[in-house]
Amino acid sequence: MVDNVKNKLSDGKNMRDCSIEIWEIYAKLEYCIFVVKTYLDAENPGHFNILKEMIGSDYDQLLHASGYLLDANSFFEAKDYLLFLKYARLSRQIFGSILLNIGKIK
């Protein structure tokens, strides 16, 4: 899904044109985090921080978020669910920041 967004951006679309795909990524991440938290049967909330990755262009943020998403996937495949949660939350947080920025575009 992230690759679809990257392709649209490289074809001259802007981030606002990709908002539906970004919402889908955000929602699926939220669901995955919920399922893993439920599986672990432990609430281990992440902490909202302003990440340095949240500063910069939306495209730069997209690259950082997709990197964290790849890391989360690697940890999930390795069955390291706590690190999965950490990186999935970081990715979700950046995707949320992108969505906030899209909402500010008039």
Long-range contacts (C-beta under 8 A, 24 or more apart in sequence): 1-25, 1-28, 2-62, 2-65, 2-66, 2-69, 5-62, 6-62, 6-66, 9-59, 9-62, 15-58, 15-59, 15-62, 15-98, 15-101, 15-102, 15-105, 16-102, 16-105, 19-99, 19-102, 22-95, 22-98, 22-99, 22-102, 23-99, 25-69, 25-95, 26-92, 26-95, 26-96, 26-99, 29-69, 29-88, 29-91, 29-92, 29-95, 30-92, 32-88, 33-85, 33-88, 33-89, 33-92, 36-76, 36-81, 36-84, 36-85, 36-88, 37-85, 39-81, 40-81, 40-82, 40-85, 44-82, 44-85, 46-85, 46-86, 46-89, 46-90, 46-93, 48-93, 49-93, 51-90, 51-93, 51-94, 53-90, 53-94, 54-93, 54-94, 54-97, 58-98, 58-101, 58-102, 61-94, 61-97, 61-98, 61-101, 62-98, 64-94, 65-90, 65-91, 65-94, 65-95, 65-98, 66-91, 68-94
